[in-house]
Amino acid sequence: MSYFEAREKVVNRVRKELIGPGSDIFLTDNEYLEEIIEGKPLTRYFSGILFPYKKSIALDAIGENDFTEENEDLSDDTEEAQELETENSQGYVGFEESDNEENTTKVKANQYFPSVAGLTFCLPKHVNSLTLIISFGTYENASSQGLKLHYDGRKIDLIERFGFQEWIEYDDENQTLALIKPIKGEKQRISALLYHLRSADDWKYRYHSLTRHLEKLLRPKTKYQRVNHNYTIDNFDVAEIQDQNLSELVECRLPDNLKKGIQIHTRLFEFSEHKYFKIVVENKSNRPTKNGDPF
């Protein structure tokens, strides 16, 4: 493996862990684009997130994430909002048109939980339209039944020996373990079987690969599946100032709280020999997502 190949491998692994998708090992038809993860997306990923508008995250004593809405209207540029911003207790996101002739857009962003992401780039003077491609993911509750993991088949006889065949099926041809029956209401029974497996033969299988895979499939923790969104907007007029919902520009299959929440803002700044185009994607959804629902 060359230096460049090794570096690319490390970069891809870090990207999967910090931004996603691809940090978990559950198998899906479309692999990472429709990944299934264990636990809330906010406890797994640390970057590349657009948080709901005027929401912050409160961490409770056990580290769970919850959205809380601020009492103040942080979209107004009031003295109170300025004090909050100065104290770094809570930033805000707002698009304010200045009074000058350039009609520029001023963006104030929450330092810790940003609601906007964007870029500015230079265009030749003659370019008047672009093709915009907007891609992102949302997450929704995943069904536990049908979860699959890749497994090489070592000690697969332990499934039947310890009574897991009621919930687990092994596909020898595709080398996959699958959860074939819901585990709701079976927590104590499954825990007892897993304990017997781990402690059998003087704890021989405590750290065995099969044990870890069974624990992964049978653990009652909530799973979430990624819904991939990929939208293309052809012949986008760069000269026209846009402050629209994404759903107004292209047909979207978004969750209810995002249909009027994902907004696109664009501005054009012209100079003598070139022009700059600025585009910002903003999450202005007003509904908190306490239980990890998509946002």
BELPESUL-V18893 format. One record per residue. N is the residue number from 1. PHI is phi in degrees with one decimal (NA if undefined). PSI is psi in degrees with one decimal (* if undefined). OMEGA is omega as a letter, one per 40 degrees, with the letter a starting at -180 (* if undefined). Layout:
BEGIN
N_PHI_PSI_OMEGA / N_PHI_PSI_OMEGA
END
This chain:
BEGIN
1_NA_128.3_a / 2_-76.3_169.5_i / 3_-59.4_-43.6_a / 4_-67.4_-38.6_i / 5_-65.1_-41.6_i / 6_-65.4_-41.7_i / 7_-63.5_-44.0_a / 8_-62.9_-36.6_i / 9_-63.9_-43.0_i / 10_-67.0_-43.4_i / 11_-60.9_-44.0_i / 12_-63.6_-39.3_i / 13_-66.3_-43.1_i / 14_-64.8_-40.4_i / 15_-62.1_-42.6_i / 16_-64.2_-37.6_a / 17_-76.2_-37.4_a / 18_-92.1_-34.9_a / 19_-114.8_-38.7_a / 20_78.6_177.3_e / 21_-81.0_169.5_i / 22_116.6_15.6_a / 23_-89.0_-14.5_a / 24_-110.0_175.8_a / 25_-113.7_5.9_i / 26_-68.3_139.9_a / 27_-88.3_138.5_i / 28_-135.0_164.6_a / 29_-62.5_-38.9_a / 30_-105.9_23.6_i / 31_48.8_-124.4_a / 32_-67.1_-31.8_a / 33_-64.3_-25.4_i / 34_-122.4_40.1_a / 35_-58.3_155.1_i / 36_-114.5_129.6_a / 37_-121.8_155.4_i / 38_-96.4_124.7_a / 39_90.9_172.4_a / 40_-68.2_141.7_i / 41_-56.5_-34.5_a / 42_-71.3_-21.1_i / 43_-89.6_-8.3_a / 44_-102.7_-43.0_a / 45_-108.0_148.6_a / 46_-122.8_-2.3_a / 47_-149.7_168.6_i / 48_71.1_25.9_a / 49_-112.3_134.2_i / 50_-104.8_112.6_a / 51_-81.9_153.9_i / 52_-57.2_147.8_a / 53_-62.0_135.4_i / 54_55.5_35.4_i / 55_-123.2_149.4_i / 56_-127.1_169.2_i / 57_-110.8_128.8_i / 58_-106.0_131.9_i / 59_-99.6_121.6_i / 60_-84.4_-173.6_a / 61_-63.0_-26.9_a / 62_-101.8_8.7_i / 63_86.7_9.2_i / 64_-77.2_149.1_a / 65_-97.8_137.9_i / 66_-140.3_144.5_i / 67_-89.2_135.4_i / 68_-127.6_142.2_a / 69_-96.1_133.8_i / 70_-71.1_147.2_a / 71_-74.3_-33.7_a / 72_-78.7_150.4_i / 73_-84.1_96.7_a / 74_-80.7_-4.3_i / 75_-78.6_-18.2_i / 76_-87.5_137.4_a / 77_-84.9_69.3_a / 78_-96.9_169.7_i / 79_-63.1_-35.9_a / 80_-64.5_-42.0_i / 81_-64.9_-37.8_i / 82_-65.3_-37.7_i / 83_-64.6_-42.1_i / 84_-61.9_-41.4_a / 85_-65.6_-40.1_i / 86_-62.6_-38.7_a / 87_-79.2_-3.8_a / 88_58.7_23.8_i / 89_-84.2_-27.4_i / 90_-167.7_120.8_i / 91_-85.5_-174.0_i / 92_-151.1_164.8_i / 93_-117.3_128.0_i / 94_-158.2_148.4_i / 95_-109.2_115.3_a / 96_-120.8_127.9_i / 97_-84.4_127.0_i / 98_-75.0_165.6_a / 99_-84.4_-5.2_a / 100_-79.0_172.0_a / 101_-69.9_-23.4_a / 102_-73.4_-14.4_i / 103_52.6_46.2_a / 104_-78.3_164.1_a / 105_-108.5_126.9_i / 106_-102.8_127.8_a / 107_-115.2_122.7_i / 108_-111.0_123.0_a / 109_-119.6_145.0_i / 110_-65.4_126.1_a / 111_-65.0_-35.4_a / 112_-101.8_-33.8_a / 113_-126.1_75.8_a / 114_-66.4_142.6_i / 115_-106.1_-2.3_a / 116_-130.9_152.7_i / 117_-147.3_139.2_a / 118_-164.9_-179.4_i / 119_-153.9_157.9_i / 120_-126.6_134.9_a / 121_-144.3_161.5_a / 122_-90.4_141.9_i / 123_-126.0_148.7_i / 124_-62.9_154.7_a / 125_-60.3_-31.2_a / 126_-84.5_-9.4_a / 127_-79.1_122.8_a / 128_-117.2_-9.8_a / 129_-146.2_156.2_a / 130_-136.7_164.5_i / 131_-105.6_117.2_a / 132_-98.3_132.8_i / 133_-120.4_117.4_a / 134_-115.5_120.8_a / 135_-131.1_132.8_i / 136_-162.9_177.6_a / 137_-131.5_148.0_i / 138_-120.6_165.6_a / 139_-126.1_142.9_i / 140_-136.7_161.6_i / 141_-57.1_134.4_i / 142_-104.0_146.2_i / 143_-74.0_133.8_i / 144_-70.7_-34.2_a / 145_-67.1_130.5_a / 146_96.5_-1.2_i / 147_-61.0_140.4_a / 148_-132.1_147.6_i / 149_-133.8_143.9_i / 150_-74.7_135.9_i / 151_-149.1_140.2_a / 152_-82.4_-3.6_i / 153_95.7_-0.4_a / 154_-64.1_131.3_i / 155_55.1_35.8_a / 156_-67.0_-19.3_i / 157_-64.6_-17.7_i / 158_-65.2_-25.1_i / 159_-60.7_-46.8_i / 160_-76.6_-36.0_a / 161_-60.4_-37.4_a / 162_-105.2_8.4_i / 163_83.3_25.3_a / 164_-88.5_-5.3_a / 165_-64.3_-15.6_i / 166_-66.9_-29.3_a / 167_-114.7_-26.6_a / 168_-114.6_136.8_i / 169_-127.6_138.8_i / 170_-110.8_128.5_i / 171_-99.8_104.8_a / 172_-67.7_-35.5_a / 173_-65.9_-45.2_a / 174_-95.7_-2.9_a / 175_52.4_59.7_i / 176_-133.1_143.4_i / 177_-99.1_135.2_a / 178_-131.8_142.5_i / 179_-86.6_116.7_a / 180_-107.2_-2.6_a / 181_-145.7_138.1_i / 182_-58.7_145.9_a / 183_-104.1_4.2_a / 184_-60.5_131.0_i / 185_82.7_1.0_a / 186_-113.0_15.3_a / 187_-57.9_-49.0_a / 188_-65.1_-42.3_a / 189_-64.4_-44.7_i / 190_-65.9_-40.5_i / 191_-60.1_-40.6_i / 192_-64.9_-41.9_i / 193_-65.7_-40.1_i / 194_-65.2_-37.4_i / 195_-64.0_-42.9_i / 196_-62.5_-38.5_i / 197_-65.1_-47.2_a / 198_-63.9_-37.1_a / 199_-91.2_-5.6_a / 200_-65.0_148.9_i / 201_50.7_51.7_i / 202_58.6_48.2_i / 203_61.8_30.8_a / 204_-63.7_-34.3_a / 205_-104.2_16.8_a / 206_-58.9_-42.7_a / 207_-112.7_18.9_a / 208_-66.8_149.3_a / 209_-59.3_-39.1_i / 210_-64.4_-40.4_i / 211_-59.5_-44.9_a / 212_-64.1_-38.4_i / 213_-68.6_-40.0_i / 214_-65.4_-41.6_i / 215_-61.3_-39.0_i / 216_-63.3_-43.4_a / 217_-74.3_-36.3_a / 218_-95.8_-4.2_i / 219_-67.0_132.1_a / 220_-77.1_5.2_a / 221_-63.9_142.5_a / 222_-63.7_138.5_i / 223_-107.7_149.4_i / 224_-129.1_141.1_i / 225_-112.9_139.2_a / 226_-80.0_134.7_i / 227_-106.6_118.2_a / 228_-83.6_134.5_i / 229_-121.9_124.3_a / 230_-140.3_109.5_a / 231_-121.8_137.1_i / 232_-117.5_128.0_i / 233_-115.5_109.2_a / 234_-85.9_151.3_i / 235_52.0_47.6_i / 236_-75.2_122.9_a / 237_-75.8_112.6_a / 238_-73.9_-22.5_a / 239_-79.2_-21.1_a / 240_-84.9_125.6_i / 241_-68.5_127.3_a / 242_-118.3_131.5_i / 243_-141.0_76.8_a / 244_-129.9_159.6_i / 245_-71.5_146.0_i / 246_-58.0_-36.4_a / 247_-66.8_-17.1_i / 248_-83.3_-21.0_a / 249_-94.7_-27.9_a / 250_-154.9_151.5_i / 251_-68.8_123.7_a / 252_-121.8_149.9_i / 253_-112.1_69.7_a / 254_-99.8_154.4_i / 255_-60.0_158.4_a / 256_-55.2_-40.6_a / 257_-74.6_-4.1_a / 258_-113.9_-9.5_a / 259_-59.6_-34.8_i / 260_-112.9_14.1_a / 261_-103.7_-32.3_i / 262_-86.7_114.4_a / 263_-117.0_148.2_i / 264_-113.9_127.3_i / 265_-121.8_130.7_i / 266_-133.7_149.6_i / 267_-143.3_150.8_i / 268_-122.5_132.9_i / 269_-120.4_113.5_a / 270_-100.4_141.1_i / 271_-127.7_-178.8_a / 272_-65.4_-39.1_a / 273_-113.7_-9.2_a / 274_-159.1_179.5_i / 275_-146.1_154.3_i / 276_-111.4_134.3_i / 277_-113.1_128.2_a / 278_-117.5_129.4_i / 279_-130.7_135.4_a / 280_-130.8_132.9_i / 281_-103.0_128.7_a / 282_-125.6_137.4_i / 283_-97.2_102.0_a / 284_-108.8_24.4_i / 285_-62.8_138.3_a / 286_-99.5_-3.6_a / 287_-101.3_125.7_i / 288_-65.0_155.3_a / 289_-122.3_74.5_a / 290_-66.7_-31.2_a / 291_-104.3_19.7_i / 292_84.6_14.2_i / 293_-62.1_162.2_a / 294_-63.2_145.6_i / 295_-148.3_*_*
END
